[in-house]
Amino acid sequence: MCSIIKVIESLQNLRSLPPLSEQDIDNAEKTLGLHFADEYRSYTRKFGAISANGIELTGVVSAPRLNVVNVTISERNLNKYIPNDMYVIENTGIEGILMLQNNEGEIFSIAPNSKPEKKFNSLADYLKEG
């Protein structure tokens, strides 16, 4: 698997928000009651949150709209089928579809009032193919 950092750095029109501290990442995990996948931790440690080529990923950042904790809690309240061991990596902006990740790094899509469906093995695969 390619390094998530290299994949992100290769994206066109890349913009990012400043990352917060390692302690903030730990606190985000505690608040959500889960562990982030290693690649998600690496990504948010380096970039905070990103947008590029039509994608806009959540992260551990001060901007509430892109903060993984705020977005995940809000979406859990709207969709009872979001598992407690997954977090929102992106709101696609298409028909309420969200992209989720579990602590193993697998990426799932979920539509309103439906169950998650596995789409990719990793965040790097999602960014390369998405």
C-alpha positions as CSV (number, residue, x, y, z in Angstrom):
1,M,0.0,0.0,0.0
2,C,1.2,3.5,-0.9
3,S,1.9,5.9,1.9
4,I,-1.2,8.0,2.6
5,I,1.0,11.1,2.8
6,K,2.4,10.5,-0.7
7,V,-1.0,9.9,-2.1
8,I,-2.3,13.1,-0.6
9,E,0.7,15.1,-1.8
10,S,0.1,13.9,-5.3
11,L,-3.5,15.3,-5.4
12,Q,-4.1,18.3,-7.7
13,N,-5.4,21.5,-6.2
14,L,-4.6,20.3,-2.7
15,R,-5.6,22.6,0.2
16,S,-5.3,21.8,3.8
17,L,-6.1,23.2,7.3
18,P,-3.5,23.3,10.0
19,P,-3.2,20.1,12.0
20,L,-3.8,20.1,15.8
21,S,-1.7,18.3,18.3
22,E,-1.2,14.6,19.0
23,Q,-3.1,15.2,22.2
24,D,-6.0,16.6,20.2
25,I,-6.1,13.5,18.0
26,D,-6.1,11.3,21.2
27,N,-8.9,13.4,22.6
28,A,-10.9,13.1,19.4
29,E,-10.7,9.3,19.6
30,K,-11.8,9.4,23.3
31,T,-14.7,11.6,22.5
32,L,-15.9,9.3,19.7
33,G,-15.1,6.2,21.7
34,L,-13.0,4.6,19.0
35,H,-9.5,4.4,17.5
36,F,-8.6,6.0,14.2
37,A,-7.0,3.9,11.5
38,D,-3.2,4.4,11.4
39,E,-3.4,6.1,8.0
40,Y,-6.1,8.5,9.2
41,R,-3.9,9.4,12.2
42,S,-1.0,9.9,9.9
43,Y,-3.0,12.0,7.5
44,T,-4.6,14.3,10.1
45,R,-1.3,14.6,12.0
46,K,0.3,16.0,8.8
47,F,-2.5,17.9,7.1
48,G,-5.3,18.5,9.6
49,A,-8.0,18.3,6.9
50,I,-7.8,18.5,3.2
51,S,-9.8,19.3,0.1
52,A,-8.6,18.5,-3.5
53,N,-10.2,17.4,-6.7
54,G,-13.8,17.4,-5.5
55,I,-13.1,15.6,-2.2
56,E,-13.1,17.2,1.2
57,L,-12.0,15.0,4.1
58,T,-12.7,15.6,7.8
59,G,-9.8,15.7,10.2
60,V,-8.8,16.8,13.6
61,V,-9.0,20.6,13.1
62,S,-10.5,23.7,14.7
63,A,-13.0,24.2,11.9
64,P,-16.3,22.6,13.1
65,R,-17.6,21.8,9.6
66,L,-14.6,19.6,8.9
67,N,-13.8,18.4,12.4
68,V,-14.2,14.6,12.5
69,V,-15.7,14.7,16.0
70,N,-18.4,17.3,15.2
71,V,-19.3,15.7,11.9
72,T,-19.4,12.1,13.2
73,I,-21.5,12.9,16.3
74,S,-23.9,15.0,14.1
75,E,-24.3,12.2,11.5
76,R,-24.7,9.5,14.2
77,N,-27.6,11.5,15.5
78,L,-29.2,11.6,12.1
79,N,-28.5,8.0,11.0
80,K,-28.9,5.1,13.5
81,Y,-27.1,2.8,11.2
82,I,-23.7,4.5,11.5
83,P,-21.7,2.0,13.7
84,N,-20.1,3.4,16.8
85,D,-16.7,2.0,15.7
86,M,-16.7,4.1,12.5
87,Y,-16.1,7.8,11.9
88,V,-17.1,10.1,9.0
89,I,-14.2,10.9,6.7
90,E,-16.3,12.7,4.1
91,N,-19.8,14.0,3.4
92,T,-20.0,13.5,-0.4
93,G,-22.7,16.1,-0.8
94,I,-24.6,13.7,-3.0
95,E,-27.9,12.4,-1.8
96,G,-26.8,12.4,1.8
97,I,-24.1,9.8,1.2
98,L,-21.3,9.7,3.7
99,M,-17.9,7.9,3.6
100,L,-16.9,6.2,6.8
101,Q,-13.7,4.5,8.0
102,N,-13.2,1.8,10.7
103,N,-10.1,1.4,12.8
104,E,-8.7,-1.2,10.3
105,G,-8.7,1.5,7.6
106,E,-11.5,0.1,5.5
107,I,-13.8,2.6,3.8
108,F,-17.5,2.3,3.7
109,S,-20.3,4.3,2.1
110,I,-23.6,4.9,3.8
111,A,-26.8,6.5,2.6
112,P,-29.5,7.9,4.9
113,N,-31.3,5.2,6.8
114,S,-29.3,2.3,5.4
115,K,-26.4,0.2,6.5
116,P,-22.7,0.8,5.6
117,E,-21.3,-0.9,2.5
118,K,-17.6,-1.6,2.1
119,K,-16.1,0.2,-0.9
120,F,-12.3,0.4,-0.4
121,N,-9.6,-1.3,1.7
122,S,-7.9,2.0,2.7
123,L,-8.1,5.7,2.6
124,A,-5.3,5.7,0.1
125,D,-7.3,3.5,-2.2
126,Y,-10.3,5.8,-1.8
127,L,-8.3,8.9,-2.7
128,K,-6.6,7.2,-5.7
129,E,-9.9,5.7,-7.1
130,G,-12.5,8.2,-5.8
